[in-house]
Amino acid sequence: MMQLLAKTSTALVSSENNRYISFSMLLAVLLLMTTPLLAQPAADQQQTVSIQREAITLRHPRDYYVPLNLKPVRALLIASPIDGIVHAIDVKPGDKSTAKTVLVRLDSSIPQAEVARAEAALEVATQEHKTSTNKAISKARLDLAQADLKIANIRLEQTIIRAPYEGEIFRVFAAPGAFVRAGDPLLELGDTSKLQVEIPLTRAQAQKGAKINLSVEEQAVQATVDQVLPLAPQFEKLRDLANSITSAVVILNNNSNQFRPGQSVSVALIPRYPIAEIPTISVTNTPEGERKIQIVRENVIRDLKPQILGQIGPERLFVAAPFSKDDEIIVSTSQPLADGAQVQPVLKVGKTETTPGQTPGRTPAKPPGKKVSF
């Protein structure tokens, strides 16, 4: 479990340089600490700012990564219906086809000969039926000849493979002159007017017909929930970050063909940056309506845009952001702090103040922490 150290800091604003700096640390209840800090604003005025902050423990995003890609709602691997030799392929990858468009032609020499033989057999059976004295037998032979002709025509039609619906050719697996068995793949066809992807969602969001925000290769789009499913096995690892989650198939309209099958998709529950557990009150909104958190990094205030993951009760949540391992999350401040503001220990003139149990002139060792490399 994550080990957190809550600290409260006081910053003193000043532009004076080359003065003697000392740390004054007071141990308080529940591990709260107060450390005088020095910030440098534009003006030569001093002001005190109280900062409550926590150390964070990071998790690597690769432990939760699941690749997501757009796929056509309708995709079909078209196979050869019969044994035969490929005579011609009338399309290539990237071509658009309409319904009933000819895609592949198999050699039809043998099927045509079978049709001719069946037609001749039917003619013989017809004439025999006219002159036969045993009409029952001759009628049966006539019916058999008609069935043979129907089968021969079907086999001849199977040498012409057509598109079952309007779509795009993705791949071609055969070549003219190749011998194929019945069931061998010839090409792949897909309808790209609608694309889909299965994603993890919180159960509150997973409602059929609901609009979901996602990102297709950094382009923000909206998709519609089409199916709500049990959580897929590849998403089980995400239960560490959010308890109540499920799988959903979402549909993306692509009538203007702005998206392509295979493009990568990013969603809120799959982190792309290091992950940390932070207090809910650390997350604020910018004037533009975007989420924001602030950290202290090497005595500098930094604004980060978090990726909100799962809630842990009412007071804490997991977020992903471009953290570094020594960052401290700012829980609250007595006044707003701008991105890039520098904070330092307060300046003390004269001798260094010491806390009980601390040897003067020595800096207390930093408690050992778990190292996370990225």
C-alpha positions in Angstrom: 0.0 0.0 0.0 1.0 3.5 -0.6 2.9 5.2 2.3 2.0 8.9 2.5 3.7 11.6 4.4 1.6 14.7 4.9 3.5 18.0 5.4 2.5 21.6 5.8 4.9 24.2 4.6 5.2 27.9 5.0 6.7 30.0 2.3 8.3 33.4 2.8 8.4 35.6 -0.3 11.6 37.6 -0.8 14.2 38.7 -3.4 17.1 39.0 -1.0 20.1 36.9 -1.9 23.4 35.7 -0.3 21.8 35.4 3.2 22.3 32.6 5.6 19.6 29.9 5.1 18.5 27.5 7.7 15.7 24.9 8.0 13.3 25.0 11.0 11.3 21.9 11.4 8.7 21.2 14.1 7.2 17.8 14.5 3.4 17.9 14.9 0.5 15.4 15.5 -0.2 12.9 12.7 3.2 13.5 11.1 2.3 17.1 10.0 5.4 19.2 9.6 5.9 22.9 9.2 9.0 24.1 7.1 9.7 27.7 6.4 10.1 28.2 2.7 11.3 31.0 0.5 9.5 32.0 -2.7 10.6 34.7 -5.2 7.9 36.8 -6.7 8.4 39.7 -9.0 8.1 42.4 -6.3 10.5 43.0 -3.4 7.8 42.4 -0.8 7.6 39.5 1.6 4.5 37.4 2.2 3.8 34.1 4.0 2.1 31.2 2.2 1.0 28.0 4.0 1.3 24.9 1.8 0.0 21.5 2.9 1.6 18.8 0.8 2.1 15.0 0.7 4.8 12.7 -0.6 3.6 10.3 -3.3 4.4 6.7 -4.2 4.3 6.0 -8.0 3.2 3.1 -10.0 4.4 2.5 -13.5 1.8 2.8 -16.3 3.2 -0.2 -18.2 1.7 -2.5 -15.5 -1.8 -1.4 -16.5 -1.3 -0.8 -20.3 -3.9 -2.5 -22.6 -3.7 -1.6 -26.4 -7.0 -0.5 -27.9 -7.6 -0.2 -31.6 -10.5 0.8 -33.8 -12.2 -2.0 -35.8 -15.0 -2.0 -38.3 -18.4 -2.9 -37.0 -18.7 -5.3 -39.9 -15.6 -7.2 -41.1 -15.5 -10.4 -43.2 -12.8 -12.8 -44.2 -14.0 -13.9 -47.6 -12.9 -17.5 -48.4 -13.1 -19.7 -51.5 -16.3 -21.6 -51.6 -14.8 -24.4 -53.8 -11.5 -25.9 -54.8 -10.1 -24.3 -57.8 -7.4 -22.1 -59.5 -7.6 -18.3 -59.0 -8.2 -16.8 -62.5 -8.2 -13.1 -61.6 -8.4 -10.7 -58.6 -10.4 -7.6 -59.6 -9.6 -5.5 -56.5 -6.6 -4.4 -54.4 -6.2 -3.2 -50.8 -7.8 0.1 -50.2 -10.4 -0.2 -53.0 -14.0 0.6 -52.2 -16.6 -2.0 -53.3 -20.3 -1.9 -53.5 -22.6 -4.8 -52.8 -22.4 -7.5 -55.5 -19.2 -6.1 -56.9 -17.0 -8.9 -58.4 -13.9 -9.4 -56.2 -12.3 -12.7 -57.3 -12.8 -15.0 -60.3 -11.9 -18.7 -60.2 -11.1 -20.8 -63.2 -14.5 -21.9 -64.6 -13.5 -24.4 -67.3 -14.6 -27.5 -65.3 -17.8 -26.0 -63.9 -18.8 -24.9 -67.4 -18.2 -28.4 -68.7 -20.3 -29.8 -65.8 -23.2 -27.5 -66.8 -23.0 -28.6 -70.4 -23.1 -32.3 -69.4 -26.0 -31.7 -67.0 -27.9 -29.9 -69.7 -27.4 -32.8 -72.1 -28.5 -35.3 -69.5 -31.6 -33.3 -68.8 -32.5 -33.3 -72.5 -32.1 -37.1 -72.7 -34.2 -37.6 -69.6 -36.9 -35.3 -71.1 -37.1 -37.3 -74.3 -37.2 -40.6 -72.5 -40.0 -39.4 -70.3 -42.1 -38.6 -73.3 -41.8 -42.1 -74.8 -41.5 -44.1 -71.7 -44.2 -46.6 -70.8 -43.2 -46.5 -67.1 -43.8 -42.9 -66.3 -42.9 -43.2 -62.6 -39.3 -44.2 -63.4 -38.9 -41.8 -66.2 -40.2 -39.0 -64.1 -37.7 -39.8 -61.4 -34.9 -39.8 -63.9 -36.1 -36.4 -65.2 -36.1 -34.9 -61.7 -32.6 -36.3 -61.1 -31.3 -34.6 -64.3 -32.9 -31.3 -63.3 -31.2 -31.4 -59.9 -27.8 -32.2 -61.4 -28.2 -29.2 -63.7 -29.1 -27.0 -60.8 -26.0 -28.1 -58.8 -23.8 -27.6 -61.9 -25.0 -24.0 -62.2 -24.4 -23.3 -58.6 -20.8 -24.5 -58.9 -20.4 -22.3 -61.9 -21.7 -19.3 -60.0 -19.3 -20.0 -57.1 -16.4 -19.3 -59.4 -17.4 -15.6 -59.2 -16.9 -14.2 -55.7 -18.8 -11.0 -55.0 -18.9 -8.5 -52.2 -21.8 -9.2 -49.8 -22.0 -5.5 -48.8 -20.5 -2.2 -49.4 -17.1 -1.8 -47.9 -13.3 -1.5 -48.2 -10.8 -4.1 -49.2 -8.2 -4.4 -46.4 -6.0 -7.3 -47.5 -5.7 -9.8 -50.4 -4.3 -13.2 -49.5 -4.4 -15.0 -52.9 -2.8 -14.4 -56.3 -3.8 -15.3 -59.9 -2.7 -18.8 -60.8 -2.8 -20.0 -57.2 -4.7 -23.2 -56.3 -7.0 -22.7 -53.4 -9.0 -25.2 -51.4 -12.6 -24.6 -50.2 -12.3 -22.4 -47.1 -8.9 -20.8 -47.9 -9.0 -17.0 -47.3 -9.0 -14.9 -50.4 -9.3 -11.3 -49.1 -10.6 -9.2 -46.1 -13.5 -6.8 -46.5 -14.8 -4.3 -43.9 -17.5 -1.6 -43.6 -15.7 1.5 -42.3 -18.7 3.7 -42.1 -18.9 2.7 -38.4 -16.0 1.7 -36.2 -16.0 0.1 -32.8 -13.7 -0.6 -29.9 -14.1 -2.5 -26.6 -13.1 -0.3 -23.6 -13.2 -0.4 -19.8 -15.8 1.9 -18.2 -17.1 2.5 -14.7 -20.5 1.0 -14.2 -22.0 4.5 -13.8 -20.9 5.4 -17.3 -21.7 2.0 -19.0 -25.2 2.7 -20.0 -26.5 1.7 -23.5 -26.8 4.8 -25.7 -24.5 7.0 -23.4 -22.0 9.3 -25.0 -18.4 8.5 -24.0 -15.3 10.8 -24.5 -12.2 9.1 -25.8 -9.1 9.9 -27.8 -8.1 8.5 -31.2 -4.4 9.2 -31.6 -4.7 12.4 -29.6 -7.9 13.6 -31.3 -10.8 14.0 -28.9 -14.0 12.3 -30.1 -17.3 11.1 -28.7 -18.6 7.5 -29.1 -21.8 5.8 -28.2 -22.1 2.8 -25.9 -23.6 0.0 -28.0 -23.1 -3.1 -25.7 -22.3 -3.5 -22.0 -20.4 -6.7 -21.3 -18.7 -8.4 -18.3 -15.2 -7.1 -17.8 -12.9 -8.6 -20.4 -9.8 -10.6 -19.0 -7.3 -8.1 -20.4 -8.9 -5.3 -18.2 -8.8 -7.3 -14.9 -5.5 -5.6 -13.9 -7.4 -2.2 -13.8 -9.4 -3.3 -10.8 -6.4 -2.1 -8.7 -7.2 1.4 -9.8 -11.0 1.3 -9.9 -13.3 -1.2 -8.2 -16.6 -0.9 -10.1 -15.7 -1.3 -13.8 -17.0 -3.3 -16.7 -16.4 -3.6 -20.5 -18.4 -1.8 -23.1 -18.4 -1.8 -26.9 -18.6 1.8 -28.2 -19.5 2.9 -31.7 -17.8 5.7 -33.6 -19.6 7.2 -36.7 -17.1 7.5 -39.5 -19.3 8.6 -42.4 -16.7 11.2 -43.5 -13.9 8.6 -43.3 -11.8 10.7 -40.9 -10.7 7.6 -38.9 -9.1 4.4 -40.0 -9.3 0.8 -38.7 -6.3 0.1 -36.5 -5.8 3.6 -35.1 -5.0 3.5 -31.4 -7.5 4.6 -28.8 -6.9 6.1 -25.3 -9.5 6.1 -22.6 -9.7 7.5 -19.0 -9.2 4.2 -17.2 -6.0 3.1 -18.9 -3.1 5.3 -17.6 -0.5 6.7 -19.9 1.7 8.4 -17.2 2.9 7.4 -13.7 0.1 6.7 -11.2 -0.3 8.1 -7.7 -2.9 8.0 -5.0 -3.8 11.6 -3.9 -6.5 13.4 -1.9 -9.6 14.3 -3.9 -9.3 18.0 -2.8 -6.0 18.2 -4.6 -7.8 18.2 -7.9 -9.0 21.7 -8.9 -10.5 23.2 -12.1 -8.8 25.9 -14.3 -10.7 28.9 -15.6 -11.0 26.9 -18.9 -12.8 24.1 -17.1 -9.9 21.6 -17.2 -8.7 19.5 -14.2 -5.5 20.6 -12.5 -3.2 19.5 -9.7 -0.1 21.2 -8.3 3.1 19.7 -7.1 6.4 20.8 -5.5 9.3 19.7 -7.7 12.8 20.7 -6.6 11.5 23.7 -4.8 9.4 24.8 -7.8 5.6 24.8 -8.1 4.4 22.9 -11.2 0.9 22.6 -12.6 0.0 19.2 -14.1 -3.1 18.1 -16.0 -4.2 14.8 -14.4 -5.8 11.7 -16.0 -8.5 10.8 -13.5 -8.6 7.1 -12.9 -10.6 5.4 -10.0 -12.1 6.8 -6.8 -11.0 5.3 -3.5 -13.9 6.3 -1.2 -15.0 9.9 -0.9 -11.6 11.4 0.0 -8.9 9.8 -2.3 -8.5 8.8 -5.9 -5.9 7.5 -8.3 -4.6 9.9 -11.0 -2.0 9.6 -13.7 0.2 12.6 -14.6 3.8 13.3 -15.7 5.1 12.9 -12.1 8.7 12.5 -11.0 9.7 10.2 -8.1 10.5 13.0 -5.7 7.4 15.2 -6.4 5.1 16.2 -3.5 1.4 16.8 -4.2 0.0 20.0 -2.9 -3.2 19.4 -0.9 -4.0 23.0 -0.1 -2.5 26.5 0.1 -3.4 29.6 1.9 -3.3 31.6 -1.4 -3.0 30.7 -5.1 0.4 29.8 -6.4 1.4 30.3 -10.0 3.1 27.6 -12.1 6.9 28.1 -12.0 6.9 29.9 -8.6 10.1 29.1 -6.6 9.9 28.1 -3.0 12.9 27.8 -0.6 13.4 27.4 3.1 12.9 30.7 5.0 15.9 32.9 5.5 17.3 33.1 9.0 19.9 35.6 10.1 22.2 34.5 12.8 22.6 31.0 14.2 20.7 28.0 13.0 17.6 26.9 14.9 17.5 23.2 15.8 14.7 20.9 16.7 14.8 18.7 19.8 17.0 15.6 19.2 18.8 17.2 16.2 22.5 17.9 16.3 23.3 21.5 15.3 24.9 21.9 12.0 23.7 18.6 10.6 20.9 17.9 8.2 18.6 15.0 9.2 18.8 12.1 6.9 15.9 11.7 4.5 13.8 8.7 5.3 14.4 5.9 2.9 11.7 5.5 0.2 10.8 3.0 -2.5 12.6 4.0 -5.7 10.6 3.9 -8.9 12.4 4.4 -12.2 10.7 5.5 -15.4 
